[in-house]
Amino acid sequence: MLAKRIIPCLDIKNGRTVKGTNFIRLRDAGDPVELARIYSDQGADELVFLDITATSDKRKTLVSLVEKIAREINIPFTVGGGIGSVEDVKALLRAGADKVSVNSAAVYRPELINELSAKFGNQCIVLAIDANLVGDRWKVFTHGGRKETEKELFAWAEEGQKRGAGEILFTAMTRDGTKDGFEIEANKKLTGMLTIPVIASGGAGKMQHFSEVFLQAGVEAALAASVFHYGEIKIKELKNKLKKDGIVIRI
């Protein structure tokens, strides 16, 4: 059995790490280069960097910041925000990214997933999906959670897999920043229907929440931000707790 992964996430705005609740009320969470180094040293399995206003500001991801972070860490590094072409991905991989995360651009032009997977391999392509409950449907949102689309979470995740995405990063907007626990049912449905890894995001508040999403939803990885940024959960302690709960994890 493959080891489960713990992934801190750096949401970047104006070159700083930020964190909010339900994608709004953003507050400063520190220097991204310093945080990245800390997480790498603490034993994080991967690091995700999302330039959360790149698409809404109609600009590219901050390549110079990606370069600075890549020099400080020795763990796999996924970068997203404003990616819309093969050239964008080339620039980020040259800057030190190992994988890229596509979101808004892929929603509006799904062929982008095919193009990137064909060029760089599906192991390099993460399809990030931000979804919110609208009535009883999980609707896909773009532009950092600002724009509702007609796409539905499960159909879009399945299409993304068929087009060549190597992983799905699902952020439940209803849970984002709440610290009430991960969205179990939607993640469980995703892992049951897909053959590629699912990364759960949104809702981590205590160590037990990580155990629950691994054991109950079957996800391959769990991503969190504020509980790590503000020192509420230490990665080493979390991994020891997961191991005690019978979860295969790299210590």
C-alpha positions as CSV (number, residue, x, y, z in Angstrom):
1,M,0.0,0.0,0.0
2,L,1.3,3.5,-0.9
3,A,2.0,5.8,2.0
4,K,-0.6,8.6,2.5
5,R,0.7,12.1,2.0
6,I,0.5,15.2,4.2
7,I,0.6,18.4,2.1
8,P,0.9,21.9,3.4
9,C,-0.5,24.6,1.0
10,L,0.8,28.1,0.5
11,D,-2.0,30.3,-0.8
12,I,-0.2,33.3,-2.2
13,K,-1.4,36.9,-2.7
14,N,0.9,39.8,-3.5
15,G,3.9,37.6,-2.6
16,R,2.7,36.7,0.9
17,T,1.0,33.6,2.3
18,V,-2.6,34.3,3.1
19,K,-5.5,32.3,4.6
20,G,-9.2,32.9,4.8
21,T,-12.5,31.2,5.5
22,N,-14.8,29.9,2.6
23,F,-12.3,31.7,0.2
24,I,-12.9,35.2,1.7
25,R,-11.7,37.3,4.6
26,L,-8.0,36.7,3.8
27,R,-5.4,37.4,6.4
28,D,-1.6,37.3,6.3
29,A,0.0,34.0,7.3
30,G,3.7,34.7,6.8
31,D,6.6,34.6,4.4
32,P,6.1,31.8,1.9
33,V,9.9,31.1,1.5
34,E,10.3,30.7,5.3
35,L,7.2,28.6,5.6
36,A,8.3,26.3,2.8
37,R,11.6,25.7,4.4
38,I,10.0,24.9,7.7
39,Y,7.6,22.4,6.2
40,S,10.3,20.7,4.2
41,D,12.4,20.4,7.4
42,Q,9.4,19.1,9.4
43,G,8.8,16.2,7.1
44,A,6.0,17.3,4.8
45,D,5.5,14.9,1.9
46,E,4.9,17.6,-0.6
47,L,4.3,21.3,-0.9
48,V,1.6,23.1,-2.9
49,F,1.9,26.7,-4.0
50,L,-1.3,28.4,-5.3
51,D,-1.1,32.0,-6.6
52,I,-4.8,32.5,-5.8
53,T,-5.3,35.8,-7.6
54,A,-3.3,35.1,-10.7
55,T,-6.4,34.2,-12.8
56,S,-8.6,37.0,-11.4
57,D,-5.8,39.5,-11.9
58,K,-5.2,38.2,-15.4
59,R,-1.5,37.6,-14.9
60,K,1.0,34.7,-14.6
61,T,2.1,32.9,-11.5
62,L,5.0,34.6,-9.7
63,V,7.9,32.6,-11.2
64,S,10.6,34.4,-9.2
65,L,8.9,33.4,-5.9
66,V,8.7,29.8,-7.2
67,E,12.4,29.8,-7.8
68,K,13.2,31.1,-4.3
69,I,11.0,28.4,-2.7
70,A,12.4,25.6,-4.9
71,R,15.9,26.4,-3.7
72,E,14.9,26.0,-0.1
73,I,13.1,22.6,-0.2
74,N,13.8,19.0,-1.0
75,I,10.3,17.6,-1.4
76,P,7.9,17.5,-4.4
77,F,6.6,20.9,-5.3
78,T,3.3,21.6,-7.0
79,V,2.6,25.1,-8.4
80,G,-0.7,26.6,-9.6
81,G,-2.3,29.9,-10.5
82,G,-2.9,31.5,-13.9
83,I,-1.6,28.5,-15.9
84,G,-3.1,28.4,-19.4
85,S,-0.5,27.1,-21.8
86,V,2.4,24.7,-22.4
87,E,4.7,27.7,-22.2
88,D,3.4,28.6,-18.7
89,V,4.2,25.1,-17.5
90,K,7.7,25.1,-19.1
91,A,8.5,28.3,-17.2
92,L,7.3,26.9,-13.8
93,L,9.2,23.6,-14.3
94,R,12.3,25.5,-15.2
95,A,11.8,27.5,-12.0
96,G,11.8,24.3,-9.9
97,A,8.2,23.0,-9.8
98,D,7.8,19.3,-10.0
99,K,4.1,19.4,-10.9
100,V,1.6,22.0,-11.9
101,S,-2.0,22.5,-10.8
102,V,-4.6,23.7,-13.4
103,N,-8.0,25.0,-12.4
104,S,-9.9,27.9,-14.1
105,A,-8.2,27.7,-17.5
106,A,-9.0,24.0,-17.8
107,V,-12.6,24.5,-16.9
108,Y,-13.1,27.0,-19.8
109,R,-10.8,25.0,-22.2
110,P,-10.7,21.4,-21.1
111,E,-8.3,20.5,-24.0
112,L,-5.6,22.2,-22.0
113,I,-5.4,19.0,-19.8
114,N,-4.9,16.9,-22.9
115,E,-2.2,19.2,-24.2
116,L,-0.3,19.4,-20.9
117,S,-0.5,15.7,-20.2
118,A,0.7,14.8,-23.7
119,K,3.7,17.2,-23.4
120,F,4.8,16.6,-19.8
121,G,3.1,13.3,-18.7
122,N,0.1,12.9,-16.5
123,Q,2.2,12.5,-13.4
124,C,3.0,16.2,-13.8
125,I,-0.6,17.5,-14.0
126,V,-2.9,18.1,-11.1
127,L,-6.5,19.1,-11.8
128,A,-7.6,21.4,-8.9
129,I,-11.3,21.6,-8.4
130,D,-12.9,24.2,-6.1
131,A,-16.5,23.2,-5.5
132,N,-19.4,24.5,-3.4
133,L,-22.7,23.0,-2.5
134,V,-25.4,24.8,-4.4
135,G,-28.7,23.2,-3.3
136,D,-27.8,19.6,-3.4
137,R,-25.2,19.7,-6.2
138,W,-21.5,20.2,-5.9
139,K,-20.9,23.0,-8.4
140,V,-17.5,23.9,-9.7
141,F,-16.2,27.5,-9.1
142,T,-13.3,29.3,-10.8
143,H,-11.2,32.5,-10.3
144,G,-10.3,31.6,-6.7
145,G,-13.9,30.7,-5.8
146,R,-15.4,33.8,-7.3
147,K,-17.3,32.5,-10.3
148,E,-19.9,29.7,-10.4
149,T,-19.9,27.5,-13.5
150,E,-22.3,24.9,-14.9
151,K,-19.8,22.1,-14.3
152,E,-20.5,19.6,-11.6
153,L,-17.7,18.2,-9.4
154,F,-18.0,14.5,-10.1
155,A,-18.5,14.7,-13.8
156,W,-15.7,17.2,-14.1
157,A,-13.3,15.1,-12.1
158,E,-14.1,12.1,-14.3
159,E,-13.5,14.1,-17.4
160,G,-10.3,15.4,-16.1
161,Q,-9.0,11.9,-15.5
162,K,-10.0,10.9,-19.0
163,R,-8.2,13.9,-20.5
164,G,-4.9,13.0,-18.7
165,A,-4.9,14.6,-15.2
166,G,-2.7,12.6,-12.9
167,E,-4.3,13.7,-9.6
168,I,-7.4,15.5,-8.4
169,L,-7.1,18.2,-5.8
170,F,-10.6,18.8,-4.5
171,T,-11.2,21.8,-2.2
172,A,-14.6,21.8,-0.5
173,M,-15.5,25.5,-0.3
174,T,-18.1,24.8,2.3
175,R,-15.3,23.5,4.6
176,D,-12.4,25.9,3.6
177,G,-10.9,27.5,6.7
178,T,-13.7,26.3,9.0
179,K,-11.6,23.7,10.9
180,D,-14.8,21.5,11.1
181,G,-13.2,18.6,9.4
182,F,-12.8,17.5,5.7
183,E,-15.8,16.8,3.5
184,I,-16.0,13.0,3.8
185,E,-18.9,12.0,1.6
186,A,-17.8,13.9,-1.6
187,N,-14.2,12.7,-1.2
188,K,-15.4,9.2,-0.7
189,K,-17.5,9.3,-3.9
190,L,-14.5,10.7,-5.8
191,T,-12.1,8.0,-4.6
192,G,-14.7,5.3,-5.4
193,M,-15.1,6.5,-9.0
194,L,-11.6,7.5,-10.0
195,T,-8.4,5.5,-10.5
196,I,-6.1,8.5,-10.0
197,P,-5.2,9.9,-6.5
198,V,-7.5,12.3,-4.8
199,I,-6.1,15.0,-2.5
200,A,-8.6,16.3,0.1
201,S,-8.6,20.0,0.9
202,G,-10.7,22.2,3.1
203,G,-11.7,21.8,6.8
204,A,-8.6,20.5,8.7
205,G,-8.8,21.7,12.3
206,K,-7.3,18.9,14.4
207,M,-5.3,15.7,13.9
208,Q,-8.3,13.5,14.1
209,H,-9.7,15.1,10.9
210,F,-6.8,13.7,8.9
211,S,-7.3,10.2,10.3
212,E,-11.0,10.5,9.4
213,V,-10.5,11.5,5.8
214,F,-7.9,8.8,5.2
215,L,-9.8,6.0,6.9
216,Q,-13.4,7.0,5.9
217,A,-12.9,8.6,2.5
218,G,-9.9,6.7,1.2
219,V,-8.1,9.7,-0.2
220,E,-4.4,9.4,-1.0
221,A,-3.4,12.8,0.4
222,A,-4.7,15.5,2.7
223,L,-3.9,19.2,2.2
224,A,-4.1,21.9,4.9
225,A,-3.0,25.5,5.4
226,S,-3.9,27.5,8.5
227,V,-3.4,24.7,11.1
228,F,0.2,24.4,9.8
229,H,0.9,28.1,9.2
230,Y,-0.2,29.1,12.8
231,G,1.5,26.1,14.5
232,E,-1.8,24.5,15.7
233,I,-0.6,21.2,14.2
234,K,3.0,20.1,13.9
235,I,3.6,17.7,10.9
236,K,5.8,15.3,12.9
237,E,3.2,15.0,15.7
238,L,0.5,14.5,13.1
239,K,2.3,11.7,11.4
240,N,2.9,9.9,14.6
241,K,-0.8,10.1,15.4
242,L,-1.7,8.8,11.9
243,K,0.7,5.9,12.3
244,K,-0.9,5.0,15.7
245,D,-4.2,5.0,13.9
246,G,-2.9,2.3,11.5
247,I,-2.4,4.6,8.5
248,V,0.6,4.0,6.3
249,I,2.6,7.2,6.5
250,R,6.3,8.2,5.9
251,I,7.8,9.2,9.2
